[in-house]
Amino acid sequence: MGGDLQTVSLKKELDRPPHIPAVVAESETRRINMNKAAGIAAVLVIGLCVIGCGRFGGGSATGDGGNANANSNAEPSRAKMAVDITPLVGKSIDEIKKVLGPPSGELAGRFRWEFPQGDLAAETNYKDKTKNKVDYLEFSAKVIVVGGQAAQGYPDYERMGDLIGLDMRGKTPTATAKGDTDDTTFEKYQIGSTTVDRITFNKVSGNYRSVIVEPVRGR
């Protein structure tokens, strides 16, 4: 009988769940909660990275934000006008002086005016005793230094046109430059109310550096 009681008592002890001190239980609960919080934070960080890559990624090595294709087809930006050539076309040298003021210089019948973006020259007819007639007007872009390298003009003739107040966008040239050193010309082109013989955009080493406007009678 006594042995049976001891057996029953031992069985109860074995079936009883182990006693875990309150401090240990609280610490374990805190550790589990911290692990859960860390897991949630990691998921949030990964999600933000994925969203960020989708929004800002996909760009080219030039840092164009993924707009390389769009920019390559975009219209060239406009250059700031240096001088409006429209009121000068077909005018004598004296009339041009009244519009622009005294020239910055004159050499052998070539009168020159300086502007921040370049120089405008009016070439007079040597055969004319009064030297009053103008053979042509020529605007040359100013040479600037970019990153230690000298640069002049633009790779497109549209911005050269902007410099003298001519909007050449959408206009069809008579002849188009085919290489790095070539000209793009427009013949019988109307400027204001005057039709000129030719407008020539001179291209040198990949850039259009000057533009010549010739009156109706040619040079």
C-alpha positions as CSV (number, residue, x, y, z in Angstrom):
1,M,0.0,0.0,0.0
2,G,2.8,2.4,0.9
3,G,4.6,1.6,-2.3
4,D,1.5,2.4,-4.4
5,L,1.3,5.9,-2.7
6,Q,4.9,6.6,-3.5
7,T,4.4,5.5,-7.1
8,V,1.3,7.8,-7.5
9,S,3.2,10.7,-5.9
10,L,6.2,10.3,-8.2
11,K,3.9,10.1,-11.3
12,K,2.3,13.4,-10.3
13,E,5.7,15.0,-10.0
14,L,6.7,13.9,-13.4
15,D,3.5,15.1,-15.0
16,R,3.7,18.5,-13.4
17,P,5.1,21.2,-15.9
18,P,8.5,22.5,-15.0
19,H,8.6,25.6,-12.9
20,I,10.1,28.6,-14.8
21,P,11.1,31.5,-12.7
22,A,9.1,34.7,-13.4
23,V,12.3,36.7,-14.3
24,V,13.4,34.1,-16.9
25,A,9.9,33.9,-18.5
26,E,9.8,37.7,-18.8
27,S,13.2,37.8,-20.4
28,E,12.3,35.1,-22.9
29,T,9.1,36.9,-23.8
30,R,11.0,40.1,-24.3
31,R,13.6,38.3,-26.6
32,I,10.8,36.9,-28.7
33,N,9.1,40.3,-29.1
34,M,12.4,41.9,-30.1
35,N,13.0,39.3,-32.7
36,K,9.6,39.9,-34.2
37,A,10.2,43.6,-34.3
38,A,13.6,43.1,-36.0
39,G,11.9,40.9,-38.6
40,I,9.2,43.5,-39.3
41,A,11.8,46.2,-39.6
42,A,13.9,44.2,-42.1
43,V,10.8,43.5,-44.2
44,L,10.0,47.3,-44.3
45,V,13.6,48.2,-45.3
46,I,13.6,45.6,-48.1
47,G,10.2,47.0,-49.3
48,L,11.5,50.6,-49.3
49,C,14.6,49.5,-51.3
50,V,12.5,47.8,-53.9
51,I,10.2,50.8,-54.3
52,G,13.3,53.1,-54.5
53,C,14.9,51.0,-57.2
54,G,11.7,51.1,-59.2
55,R,11.4,54.8,-59.0
56,F,15.0,56.0,-59.5
57,G,16.6,53.0,-61.2
58,G,16.9,52.1,-64.8
59,G,19.0,55.2,-65.7
60,S,22.1,55.2,-67.9
61,A,25.6,55.7,-66.8
62,T,25.4,59.4,-67.5
63,G,22.9,59.8,-64.7
64,D,20.0,60.9,-67.0
65,G,17.4,59.3,-64.7
66,G,16.2,56.9,-67.5
67,N,15.4,59.7,-69.9
68,A,18.3,59.1,-72.3
69,N,16.0,58.1,-75.2
70,A,13.6,61.0,-74.6
71,N,16.4,63.5,-74.4
72,S,18.1,62.2,-77.6
73,N,14.9,63.0,-79.5
74,A,14.3,66.3,-77.8
75,E,14.4,69.6,-79.6
76,P,17.7,71.6,-79.0
77,S,17.4,74.2,-76.3
78,R,17.2,77.8,-77.4
79,A,20.2,80.1,-77.3
80,K,19.9,83.6,-76.1
81,M,19.7,86.1,-78.9
82,A,22.7,88.3,-79.4
83,V,21.4,90.6,-82.1
84,D,18.3,90.7,-84.2
85,I,19.5,90.6,-87.8
86,T,16.0,91.2,-89.3
87,P,16.1,95.0,-89.4
88,L,19.6,94.9,-90.8
89,V,19.0,92.8,-93.9
90,G,19.1,94.8,-97.1
91,K,20.3,97.9,-95.4
92,S,23.4,100.0,-96.2
93,I,26.3,100.3,-93.8
94,D,25.1,103.8,-92.7
95,E,21.6,102.4,-92.0
96,I,23.1,99.6,-90.0
97,K,25.2,102.0,-87.9
98,K,22.0,103.9,-87.1
99,V,20.5,100.7,-85.7
100,L,23.5,99.2,-83.9
101,G,25.5,102.4,-83.1
102,P,29.2,102.9,-83.9
103,P,31.0,99.7,-84.7
104,S,33.7,98.3,-82.4
105,G,36.2,98.2,-85.2
106,E,36.6,98.5,-89.0
107,L,39.3,97.1,-91.3
108,A,39.4,97.3,-95.1
109,G,35.6,97.8,-95.4
110,R,34.7,95.2,-92.8
111,F,32.7,96.7,-89.9
112,R,32.4,94.7,-86.6
113,W,30.2,95.0,-83.6
114,E,30.9,93.0,-80.4
115,F,28.2,91.2,-78.4
116,P,28.5,88.8,-75.3
117,Q,27.8,85.8,-77.5
118,G,29.9,86.8,-80.5
119,D,30.7,89.3,-83.2
120,L,28.6,90.6,-86.1
121,A,30.5,91.8,-89.2
122,A,29.1,93.7,-92.1
123,E,31.3,93.4,-95.3
124,T,31.0,96.3,-97.7
125,N,31.4,96.2,-101.5
126,Y,35.0,97.2,-102.3
127,K,34.0,98.2,-105.8
128,D,31.5,100.7,-104.6
129,K,33.3,104.0,-104.2
130,T,31.0,105.0,-101.3
131,K,31.6,101.7,-99.6
132,N,28.0,102.0,-98.5
133,K,26.5,98.7,-99.9
134,V,26.8,95.6,-97.8
135,D,27.8,92.4,-99.5
136,Y,26.9,90.2,-96.5
137,L,26.4,90.0,-92.8
138,E,28.3,87.4,-90.7
139,F,27.9,86.4,-87.1
140,S,30.7,84.4,-85.4
141,A,30.1,82.7,-82.1
142,K,32.4,83.6,-79.3
143,V,35.0,81.1,-78.2
144,I,34.4,80.0,-74.6
145,V,36.4,77.7,-72.3
146,V,34.5,74.7,-70.8
147,G,36.4,72.3,-68.6
148,G,39.7,73.7,-69.8
149,Q,38.8,73.1,-73.4
150,A,38.0,75.9,-75.9
151,A,34.6,75.6,-77.5
152,Q,32.8,77.7,-80.1
153,G,29.2,77.5,-81.5
154,Y,26.8,74.6,-81.3
155,P,26.4,71.1,-82.9
156,D,23.1,72.3,-84.4
157,Y,22.4,75.2,-86.6
158,E,19.1,76.0,-84.9
159,R,20.9,77.6,-82.0
160,M,23.2,79.6,-84.2
161,G,20.0,81.0,-85.8
162,D,18.7,81.9,-82.3
163,L,21.8,84.1,-81.8
164,I,20.8,86.4,-84.7
165,G,17.0,86.2,-84.1
166,L,16.2,83.6,-86.7
167,D,14.0,80.6,-85.8
168,M,15.2,77.8,-88.1
169,R,13.4,75.0,-86.3
170,G,11.2,73.0,-88.7
171,K,12.8,74.7,-91.8
172,T,14.1,72.5,-94.6
173,P,17.6,73.5,-95.8
174,T,18.7,73.5,-99.4
175,A,21.9,71.6,-98.5
176,T,22.7,69.8,-95.2
177,A,26.1,69.3,-93.6
178,K,27.1,65.7,-94.0
179,G,30.3,65.7,-92.0
180,D,32.1,67.4,-89.1
181,T,33.3,70.1,-91.5
182,D,30.6,71.2,-93.9
183,D,27.9,73.8,-94.4
184,T,24.1,73.9,-94.1
185,T,22.5,76.4,-96.4
186,F,19.1,77.9,-97.1
187,E,18.5,79.6,-100.4
188,K,16.0,82.3,-101.3
189,Y,15.1,82.6,-97.6
190,Q,12.7,85.2,-96.4
191,I,13.7,87.3,-93.4
192,G,11.0,89.6,-92.3
193,S,9.8,91.3,-95.6
194,T,13.1,90.7,-97.4
195,T,14.2,87.6,-99.3
196,V,17.9,86.9,-99.2
197,D,20.0,84.9,-101.6
198,R,21.4,82.6,-99.1
199,I,21.9,81.8,-95.4
200,T,25.0,79.7,-94.8
201,F,25.7,78.0,-91.4
202,N,29.4,77.2,-91.4
203,K,30.4,74.0,-89.6
204,V,33.9,73.3,-88.4
205,S,35.1,70.3,-86.4
206,G,31.5,69.2,-85.5
207,N,30.2,72.6,-84.4
208,Y,28.4,75.4,-86.3
209,R,30.6,78.4,-85.6
210,S,29.3,81.2,-87.8
211,V,26.3,82.1,-90.0
212,I,26.5,84.3,-93.2
213,V,23.4,86.1,-94.6
214,E,23.8,87.3,-98.2
215,P,21.5,89.9,-99.8
216,V,19.5,89.2,-102.9
217,R,22.3,90.1,-105.4
218,G,24.7,87.6,-103.8
219,R,28.3,88.2,-102.8
